[in-house]
Amino acid sequence: MKTTYSFTILRYVHDIATGEFVNMGVALYAPEARYVSAICNPRYGRLSKLFLDVNGEHLRSLMRFIQSRFEEHAAVLKSELPLEGKPKSVMEIAASILPRDDSSLQWSEPGGGITEDPAATLEQLYTRLIEKYEQRTQIPSRTDDEVWRAYRKELESNQVLARLQPKRIVAKDYDHEFDHAWKNGVWNLYQPVSMDLLDADSILDKANRWLGRATNLQDSDDKFRLWMLIGEPRIEKLRPAYGKALNILNKMPVRKDFVTERDAPKFSQELALEMARHPVSG
């Protein structure tokens, strides 16, 4: 069924006077479908090249905050009965999360249209308005963030995203922050890992880096379980290297699980059921 939607672009405006900006995310709201969501780009490499004084870590934290707040709005919108007082446009929701002021992150004027699939339209807008401007290598590869989007779509449809939060695991000699975590007795850490890389050496090097991270995190006081959400290589000749990489990852001396993109729907459904058995305590 077709439904109307409105959307707005999240922009990093480096200098209000000159109006220089870079698109960093997009939010979409379809009230009749009771759908609201956003995709924010946590990468700031392009910004750093354009504007040398960008505080990348602060910006990354803000993008995570904005993303999580939209996910909270989505959960409320899907769970509540239809109300006359529901937001009229995406700008009402966006402004409640990031009010209009003279800061560097600004919402664009809204656009809109008609769609049969709000989630697919949001993906298309993100690809057209943000992703196509990211620097690309000549050989196809995917980042961890791009792999996360494949899992994110399933997690969103199962109303799981709003329960996930960042978690920093601190050990004796090392610490690492995971963007997507949930505590159920132990911390469940959901880490997208792209193995869809340029060559065999890159795949093996990445597996070895994660082996090193896990080894250094194993003596943390926080009990955790590491879920590797893997993006498999699309180039057939890289499959043997991918198999070796999995063998390396299996050596991580921590509690771990591996999920592939084809299992994302089942994984998301099972996580939703597990969360339903452990509601948020007041």
N, C-alpha and C positions, 0 to 999 in steps of 0.2 A: 504494500500500500504506500502510495506516495505521501510525503509529509513535508511541511515547510521547515526550514532551518535558517539560523543565522550564525555567522562566524566572525571571529576577529583574530588579527595577527599580533603576536607578541613581538615587539621590536626592541632591540638594543640601540638606543639613540646616544651616540657618543658625545655629540655636541648639539645642544638645543639650537644654538645660533645658526650653525651651518646646516642642520637637519640631516647629517649623515646617520644612517642607520643600517642595521643588519637584522633580517628576520630570524627570530629564534624559536618561534613556536606558533601553534594555531589552536584555537579553541572553537568548538562547535556545539550548538544547542538546538535540539529538535523537540519542542515541548509536547507535541502530540504523540511522539514516540517515547516520551519520557527518557530522553537520551541527552546526556551532556558529557563531554570529554575534551581532553586536550592532549596534544603531543608536544613536548618541549625538548629542545635540543640541548643536551648537557655539555656538548663539545664546544670549546672556546678557542680552538686552534686558529680558525679563520679570523676571529676577533683579534687575537694576539698579533697576527700578522698585519692587520689593518690599523689597530690602535695599540701601541706598545704598552700603555699604562693600564691595561685591563686587569682587574683583580679576578683572575680566573676561578679560584676556589670559592670566593664569595658568590660569584655569578652562578657557579654550579650548584651551590647550596640553595640559592634563590629559585633556580629552575626546578630543583627537586621539591621545594616547598610548594610552588605553584602547581606542579603536576599532582602532588598528593592532595591538595585542597580540592582540585577538580574531581579527583577520584572520590573524595568524601561526599561532594555534592551529588555525584552520580549514584552512590549507594543510597543516599537519602531519597533522591528523586524516584528511584525504582521501588523503594520499600514503602513509601508513603502513599496514602490514598490521594486521588486527584483533588487538588485544592484550587479555589479561585485565586488565591494569593501567590500561586507559583510564579517564578520569574517570567517576565514578558520577552526578554531577549538575552542573548549571550552577554551583552554588555553589562547587564544588571549583575550577573554572576561574576564576570571578570572583575568588575570594579569592587565587588565585595572581597575579592581575594587580593587584588593589587589595585588600590585606589589611584585615581588620576592625580599626579603631582608632577614635580619637575625632576624626578629621578630618571635614571638611564633606561629603565624598562618601561615601555609605554605600549598601550593597546592601540591598534589602528581603528579607524572608523569601521563599523560593521559592514559585512556583506551578507548575502543570503541567496536562497534558491529553493528548489524542490528536489527531494531525493527519495529513493526507495530503500536506501541503506545508509543511515547516518554514519556508521563506523567506517564504511568503505569510502564515503565522501570525505571524511576527515583525513583518512590516509592519502587520498588523492590530492587534497589541498596541501598537506604537509610535503608530499613529494614535489608538487609544482612550485610551492612558495618558499620552501626551506631547503629540502634535500638536494635539489638540482644545482644549488649554488655551492655545495660542499665540494672541495677539491677531490677529484677522482683519479685513481691510477688507471693506466691503460688496460691492465689486466683486471678482470672483475674480481672483487673481493668484498667481504662484508666486515663491518666493525661489530664489536660486542653490542653496541646500541642498536644496530640494525637487526641483529639476531633477537634482542630483547623484544623488539616490536612484534615479532612473530608469536612469542609467548604472551606478550601483553594483551593482544587481541583476545586470546582465549581466557586469560585471567579476568579481563574486564567483563566479558560476557557472563562469567560465573560470579561476578560481584566480589572478587577477591582483592583487587588492587588496593582498596581503601584500608585494608588491614595490614598492608606491608609498610615498612618504615626502614630508614637507614639504621645500620648498626655497625659500630666500630669494635672490632675484636682486638684487644690489647694483650700482647704477650710480653715476655721478659725482654726480648731484643728486637721486637717488630710489632707493628700494628697495621691494620688494614680496615678501611671502611667499605662495607657492602651496602649497596643502594636499596636492596629489597630483602627484608627480613621479617620474621614473625616468630614470636616466642610461644612455645607450648611445652613447658618443662625445660627444654633446651632451646637455644636460638637456631631456627631454621634459616639458613642463608641461601638465597636464590641468586646464583651468579651466571649471567649469560656469558658464554664463551664461544667466540667465532673460531671455528677451524676451517672456515671457507676463506683461505688465505692465498697468497700469491704462489707459494712454492712449498716443497716438502720441508726445507730447512725452517721456514717461518712457522709451520705447524708444530714441528718438534721443539723449536725454541720456546714457543708459547706454552706447550705442555710442561716443559722443564721449569719455566718461571712459576707456574702454578704449583708444581711439586715443591719448589723452594718456599713459596709463600705458605703453603699448608704445613710444611715441616716447621717453619718458624712460628706458626700460630698455635701449634698443638699444645704448648704448655700454658695457654691462656687460662685464667680463672673462669672465664665464661665457657660453659659447656655448649657446644654447637654441632650442628649437622650441616654439611656443605652439599648443596644441590647444584650440580653443574648442568645448566641449561644450554645444550650444545647445538651449534649451527654446523651441520656437516658440510664438507667440501662438495661443490657441484661439479668440479672437474674430476673425471673418472680416474685419471692417472695419479691423482693425489690420494686416492683411497688407501693404498698401502701405508703411506706416511700417517694418515689419520688413524689407522689401526695401531701403529706403533705409539702414537700420541696417547691413545686410550690406555695402552699398557703402562705408559709413564704415569698418567693420571691415577691409575689404580694403585700406584705405589704411595700415594699421599697418605701419611700416617694419621689420618683423622677419619671420623665417621663421614661417609660420602655416598651420594647417589648420582647417577647420570641419567639425564632425560634428553631425548632428541626431539626435533620439531614435529615429526610425525606422531609422537606421543603427547604433544602439547594439549590436545583436547582432553584426553583421559587424565593426564596429570592435573590439569586445572579443575576438572570435576571432582577428583579425589581430594584435592586441597580444599575446595569449597565445602565438601562434606565434613572434612576434619575440622575446619573452622566453625562450622555450624554446631559441632559437638562441643566446642569450647568458645562460647560467646564472650564478647568483651565484658569484663567485670566492671561494675560501677564503682 
